[in-house]
Amino acid sequence: MKISVAGTGYIGLVTGVCFAETGHDVVCVDVDQAKVNLMESGVSPIYEDGLQDMMRSNYDAGRLRYTTDYANAYKDADAIFIGVGTPEQPDGSANLSYIATVARQIAQSIEKDCLVVVKSTVPVGTNDQIEQFIRDFLVHDVRVEVASNPEFSAQGTAVRDTLYAQRIIIGTESQWAHDVLMKIYEPFNLPMVSVNRRSAEMIKYASNNFLALKISYMNDIANLCELVGADVTHVAKGMAYDERIGAKFLNAGIGFGGSCFPKDTKALNFLAREHGYVLQTIEAAVEVNQAQKTTLFKKADKRLITFCGLKVAVLGLTFKPGTDDLRDAPSLENIKLLLARGANIYAYDPIGMENCKKIIPPGNHCQGSITYLDNLDQVLKDANICFIFTEWGEIKALSPADFKQKMHTPLVYDGRNIYQPQDMAAAGVEYYSVGR
C-alpha cells in the first residue's frame, strides 16, 4: 500500500522505515529540508539501533522516500500516519498544534479516499476532533476517516519493538477503517487488538502511566529500604518471581525520563482533572519521580562541605542507554544543581554528548564549568566525586578498582545500582547507591 508518514522523529521515522521493511511504499514527510537531505544521504537524525541500516536498504530498494512536499506525499496515499510530537504545555496538557497543522495539510491535499492514522499520543477524544477538523477543511469530495494506532516502542529498541510488537492496538469507528489497518499490518503477522478510538487512546495512556507508577513505587520502596536496612535489589528479585507482578520495571534508581513517561503522566492527570476526577496514584507517581531525580545530589551535598572547585565526574547523560534522547533526563537537573554550587564537571556519554551541548554548552556556568570528554579515563582522572546517571555498557565495564586508581577521592554516587556495595568497599571506594 502507499503510505505517507508525517513527522520523522522517534515515532514517525521508525514507523515509516518499518512499514517499508515489510513491503509498503512509504514516503516520510518533514518540514526541515536539511533533515530530509540528511536522511536521503543515508544518515539517521536520531540514534536507534538498526534504524540507519534499514533506512539505507529500503531507500536503495525504492520503497522509502523523504520529502518536504506534503501535498504530493498526501494526495494519493492510501493511508497517512501522523507521528509528530505532542509535547507537554506548562499546565501539563498535551500540545496538539503540530497535529492540527498536519491535519489541515492533509485536508487540503488528499485527492482520493484515505485513512488518517494517528500514532502520536493524544488525549482521549482527540481523534474525534481531528476527524472533524479534517472534514471541515476538505478540498476534494473524498472519504476520510481517522483511526487511532498508538505506538508502544521504547527508545533504544524501537525498531525491534515495532517489527516484533507484543500486540498492535487499532482504534476505529467503521469496518472500512478496520479493514485498511488490518491490511497494512498483515505482513507483520502480530496479535491485533481492535477497539474503538477512545479506548485505543486510553490504552496508550493507561499503559505508560502504569509503568511509570511501577517505577515510582519501586523508588519509594527503595527509599524506605535505606531507612530500615533492607536491600531493594533483593526485594525486587523476590517480587519478580510473582507472575502477577513480573520482573520488568522493578529496578530502583533516580527516576524516569524520556519523551513518554514524564509528559504522559502529566497529560493523563490533566485530562482527569478536566473531567473533575483526581488520579491520586498518578499524582503520587509524578511527585515521587521528581524528588527521586536529585536524591543522590542531596546525599552528596550532606557528605561534602562544598562542590566549589571540585572536579566532578558525570558518567551518562541520556535518560537511559541505547538512545541519544535527553528529554527529562535526571542528569540535566543534577548538572544544573552542581554548576550552581561551583562544580567543575567533566561529563561522558557515548551517544548523548552532542545533544547535551545544545542544552548545556561547554564552558563556564554560574560558579562552575562543564567539559565534555569522550575518554572515560580522562573524566575520572583526579576526580573528587563521581555521579553515574546512565548504565551504558562502557560505564558498566569499569571495575571498582578503576575508580580507586583513577580518582583523587574515590567517592561514587551510583544512580543505577551498577555495582555491589561490598565490591566497592573491598576496592576502597566510598560508594552510595539507591535503596541499599
N, C-alpha and C positions, 0 to 999 in steps of 0.2 A: 504493500500500500504506500501511497505518497503521504508522508508525514512531515509536518513542519514543527519545529520546536522553538518557542520564544524564550530567549534567555540562554546564556552559555556559562552559567555559574555551576555550583556543585550539583544542583538538581538538573537543570536543563541540558548541560553538556553531557553528563553521564547518561541521561535518558536517551538523548539523540544518538550517541555512539552505540549504545546497547541495542537500540532499535535497528540501526544499520547492520550491526553484527548478526542479527537474526534474519536479515534479508530484506528489510524495508528500504525504500528510497527516502532518504532523510535530508532535510535542509535545516540547519541551525541558524537562527536569526539573532543578531545582536546590534546594538546601536553604535558600538565602537568599531570603526573601520580598522584601527590599529590592532585591535584584538582579533578581528576577522583575518587580517593579514598574517598574524602570528599563528593562528590555527591552520590556515592554508599552507603554511610552511612546515606543518607537522609538529608544532610545539604547543603543548597544553598550557593554558593560562592558570591552571590550578594543579596542585600536586595530588594525584590519586594513583595508587599502584595499578599498573597495567593499562591505564587510560590512554597514554600517549601512543603506545604501540598499536592499540586498536583504532585510534584516530587515523594514524598513517595508513594502516592496511585497508580500512574501509574507504578512505579518501582516494587511495590509489585504485580501488576497485570500482569507483564511481558511484558508490552507494551513499556517500556522505559529502555534503557541501556546506559552506558557510557564507553568509551574506548579511548586508545591512538593508537590502532591498526587501522590506517586509511585504510590499504589495505583490510582487511577483512570487514570493515564497508562499503567501497565503491563498492566492486567487484560485488555484486548482488543487489544493490539498484535500485529501480525504479526511484527514484529522489534523488538528492543530493542538499541540500540547503547550500549556503555559507553565514555565518553570522559573519565573522571575522571583525576586526576593520580596518578602513581606516583613521587613524589619519592624522592631517594636518602636512605638512612639513614647514620648515622655510619660504618658499616663498608663503605659503597659499595653495599650491596644495595638493591633496589627496595622501597619501602614499598607493600604491597598492601592496606592496611587500608581504603582508600576503595573499592577494587573489591570487597572482601569485604562491605562494608556494602551496596553496591548489589546484589550477588548475592543476599544474603539477602532484601532488599526485593522483588526480582523473584520469588524462590521463594514468598514469602508472598502475592504479588499476582496472578500470571498465572492466567487462567481459561480459556485456550484454548491450543492448540499454538503454540509460539513459538520463534523462533530468537534466541538471545542472541549478539550480535556484539561482540567486544572490539576496540576501536580503540586503546585505551591500550597503551603499550609495556610489555610484561611479559616476564619471564624465560622461557626455553624450558621448556615443560611446565606453565606456569601455567594455560592454558586447560583442560587436562585436570582440574586441581584445581577450577577454577571450575565446570565442568560437574557434577562430583561433589558439590560444595558446594551447588549449587542443587537438585540432586535430593534431597539429604539433608533439605532444609528445605521441599520442595514441600508445598503445602496441598491443591491440586486434582490430580486424575488427568489430567494433560495431558502431551503430548510436548514436551520441551525439549532442545535441543542448543546447544552453544556453538561458535562459529566465530571464527577469527582474521582480522582485516581491518586490518592496520597502516596508519597514515597516513604519507604522505611529503611533506606540505606544509611549506613554510618560512614562518616568521613574517615578515609583511610582504607575502607573496604567497600566502597560504593559500587564499584564495577561488579564484584562478586555478589554483593547483596542484591543487585538489580537482576543479574542473569540467573541467579540461583536463590531467589527470594523464598522465604518460608510460605508466603502467600501474597497474592495480589488482590488488593481491595478495589472494587469498582462500584461507584455510586451513580445510578442512572434513574431517569424518570420515564423511560419508554423502552419498548422491546428493540426498537431500531438502534438506539444508543448502546444498549446492552450488547447487541449482536456485533456492532462495529468494534467495540472494545475487545470482545471475545476473539474476533478475527485477528486483531492486532497482536494480541498476546498468545495466540495459538502456537507460534513457533517456540515460545518459552517453555511450554509443557509444565506449568506450575499450578499449584492449587489456586483456584479463583474463589473469591468471596464476593458475591453480588448482593448489594443492599441499595437502599435509596440514597439520594445525595447527602442529605443531612446526617444520616448515620455514618456514611463514609467520612465526612468531615470530622465528626465526633470521634470516630475510631482513631484517627491520627492524633488528636489532642489527648484522648484518654490513654493511648499507648505511651506517648512521650512523657506525659505527666506521671504515669505510674512508675516508669523507670527513674525519673527524677526523684520521685518520692522514695523509691527504694534506696537510691544513693544517699539521700539526705538522712534517711532513717539509720543507715549503717554509720554515717558520720556522727550522728547523735549518739549512737551506741558506743562508738569509738571514744568519744569524749568522756562518757561515763566509765568506760573500761579503764582509762587512765586514772580516774579518781579512786576506783575500787581495787586496782591491781590486777585486772584481767587483761588478756591479750586479744584484741579484736580480730587478728588473723586466725587465731584458734577458734574464736566464736563463729566467724564466717565459715570456717571449714566444717564445723559441726552442723551449722544451719544448712549448708549446701547439700547434704545428703537427704534432706527432706524434699521430695519431689514437688511438694506444694509450694515451696519457696524457690528452689532452683539455685544454681551455682553462680549465675551471672549477675553483675551489678552489686556484688557484695563487698567489693574492695573499698575499704575506707581510705580517705585521702584528704585533699584540700579543696574538694568541691568540684562541681561540673561547670563546664563552659561550652563554647562552640556556638554553632548557628541555630541549634534547635531547642535544647532544654531550657536555657535562660529565657528566651523570648516566648516559648510555648507555655511555660508555667505562668508567666505574667499575662499572656493573652487569654488563657482559659480563665484565670482569676478575674480578669476584666470582664469577660463575657458573662461569668456567673453574677458578678455584682450588677451588671447592666440589667439582669433579669431578677434582681432582688434576692439573690442567693449568695451565701458565703461558703466557699470551698475551704474549710478550715484546714484540711490536710495539706492542700496545695500552698496555702499561705504559710504554713509552718515549714514546708519544704524550701520555699524561697528564702525565708528568714534564716534557716539553718545553713543553707548553702552560702549565703552572703557572709555570714560570720565565719564559716569554715575556711574561706579563701585566705584569710590572714592569720589563722591560728598559729602557724609556725613563726611568722614575724613577731607576734605577741610573745611567744616563748623566748625567742632570741632577744627581744627588747628587754625582757626581765633579766636575762643572763648577762647582758653586756651593759656597761656604763653608757656607751655611745657607739654609734656607727660611723661617726665623723672621722674621715681619713682612713677608714679600714678598707682593705681590699676584700670585696665580697664576690665570690664566685657564684654565678647563676647557671645552673645546668638545666636546659629545657625551657622553651618559651611557648610553644604551641599548647593548646588546651589538652591535647593527647597526642601520642605518637602516630605516625602514618599520614599526617596531614600538615599543610603549611598554614592552617587557619588559626588565628589568634583571637577570634571574637569571644569576648568574655573569658579569656584565659586567665587563670589565677595569677600567672607570672606578672601580668601587667600591673595589677593593683599592688602587688608586693614590690615591684621595681619602683613604682612611684613613691611608695612609702619610704623605701630605702634611700632614694635620691633626696627626698625631703629631709632626711636625717643626716645627709652628708656622706653617704657611702660612695666609694669608688667601685662601681660594678664592672665585672668582666663576665660577659654573657656568651653562652654557646648553645646552638641548636643546629642540628644537621640540615634542616629544611627551612625553618621559620625565621631566620635572622633578617633576611631582606624585608619581609613583611613587618617585622618588629621595628626596623629602622624607620619605616614610614610613620609609625605611631610614636616612637621614642627615638629620635635621631641620635646618633653617636655624638659624644661631646659633653659639655657641662650642662647640668640641670640643677636648679635650686642651689643647694650647697654641695651637691655631689656630681658624679660624672658616670657615663656608661661607655664601655668599649666592647665591641663585638669581635670575637675571635673564632676562627674555625679550627682551633687546636686545643683539645681538652687539657693537655699538659700545661700550656701557657695560661689557660684560665685558672687552673688550680695552683700554679706556681706561687708560693709565698702568700697564698690567700689566708686571711684571718678567719673567715667563715664561709661556708658553702650552703647554698639552698638548692634542693632538687625539686623541680616543678613538673617535669615530664619524663616518663620512663622509656625514653628511646633506648634501643639496643646498645648503641655506643656508650651510653651512660651506664646502663646495667652491667656492661662489660668491665667497668672499673672495679678493682678489688678494694677491700678495706685498707690494705697496705698502701694503695695508691694515694689515698687521702692523707695517711700518716706521713708518707715520704715526701709528697709534693707541697703540702700546705705548711704555712708558717705555724698556724694553730689548727690542728685537726678537729675542727668544730663543724659538724654536719647536721643540717636540718632537712630531713627527707620527707617530702610531701607525698610520696608514692609507695612508701614502705618496701623499698627495693631490697634492703639489707636486713640481716638478722642482728638484733641488738647485741647478742653475745659475740658474734664475729667481729663487729666493730669495736666492742670493748676489748677483745683479745688483741686487736691490732693497735690499741692505744688511741682510738678515735672517740671523742665525746660526741655521742650520737642521739639525736632526737627524731622521733617519727610520729605517726598518728595512731592513737589508740593502743599503744603498747608501753 
